[in-house]
Amino acid sequence: MNAITPFTRSAKLVKVGNSVGIVLPKEVLARMRVTAGDEVFITEAPGDAITIGARDADFVNAMAAAEAIMRDDRDILAVLAK
């Protein structure tokens, strides 16, 4: 897997009805592999930071933990499945 170089870009806030939307540059959408209408996840990060991602970070972490349990406890799970 190729490492992706971190970058910083600006984005414009625009009025959308009674709300405010954010306009993401095409290159950001491409790196996130999302298009108009896709769902993104907004997560609070340390240091007053907010991240916007194509995947729910909590779900990704939970699945990684589940995979580790399944890998480590394969024998026990096989017995329980009988």
C-alpha positions in Angstrom: 0.0 0.0 0.0 1.3 3.4 -0.9 1.7 6.0 1.8 -0.3 9.1 1.3 1.4 12.4 2.0 -0.6 14.5 4.5 -1.7 17.9 3.2 -3.6 21.0 4.2 -6.2 22.7 2.0 -8.7 25.4 2.6 -12.4 24.9 2.1 -15.2 27.5 1.7 -18.2 27.6 4.0 -21.4 28.4 2.2 -25.0 29.1 3.3 -27.4 26.3 2.5 -30.9 27.2 3.6 -30.7 27.7 7.4 -27.5 25.7 7.7 -23.9 26.1 6.5 -22.2 23.6 4.2 -18.5 23.1 3.3 -17.2 23.0 -0.2 -14.5 20.4 -0.5 -11.9 20.7 -3.3 -12.1 17.9 -6.0 -8.7 16.5 -5.0 -9.9 16.1 -1.4 -13.0 14.3 -2.6 -10.8 12.1 -4.8 -8.5 11.2 -1.9 -11.5 10.4 0.3 -13.0 8.4 -2.6 -16.4 10.1 -2.1 -18.8 12.0 -4.4 -21.8 14.2 -4.0 -24.5 12.4 -2.0 -22.1 10.1 -0.1 -22.1 10.0 3.6 -19.0 11.2 5.5 -18.3 11.0 9.2 -17.3 13.9 11.4 -15.2 13.0 14.5 -13.9 15.2 17.3 -10.1 14.7 17.7 -7.7 15.8 20.4 -6.7 19.4 20.5 -9.9 21.0 19.3 -9.5 19.3 15.9 -12.3 17.8 13.8 -11.8 15.1 11.2 -14.0 14.3 8.2 -13.6 10.8 6.9 -15.3 8.4 4.5 -15.4 5.8 7.2 -16.8 5.9 10.7 -13.6 5.7 12.8 -15.4 4.1 15.8 -16.7 1.3 13.5 -13.3 0.8 11.9 -11.7 0.4 15.4 -14.5 -1.9 16.6 -14.0 -4.2 13.5 -10.2 -4.2 14.0 -10.8 -5.3 17.7 -13.3 -8.0 16.6 -10.9 -9.3 14.0 -8.1 -9.5 16.6 -10.4 -11.5 19.0 -11.5 -13.8 16.2 -7.9 -14.4 15.2 -6.6 -14.9 18.8 -9.6 -17.0 20.0 -10.3 -19.0 16.9 -10.4 -22.3 18.8 -12.8 -21.1 21.4 -15.1 -19.5 18.8 -15.1 -22.8 16.8 -16.2 -24.7 20.0 -18.9 -22.1 20.7 -20.2 -22.3 17.1 -21.0 -26.0 17.5 
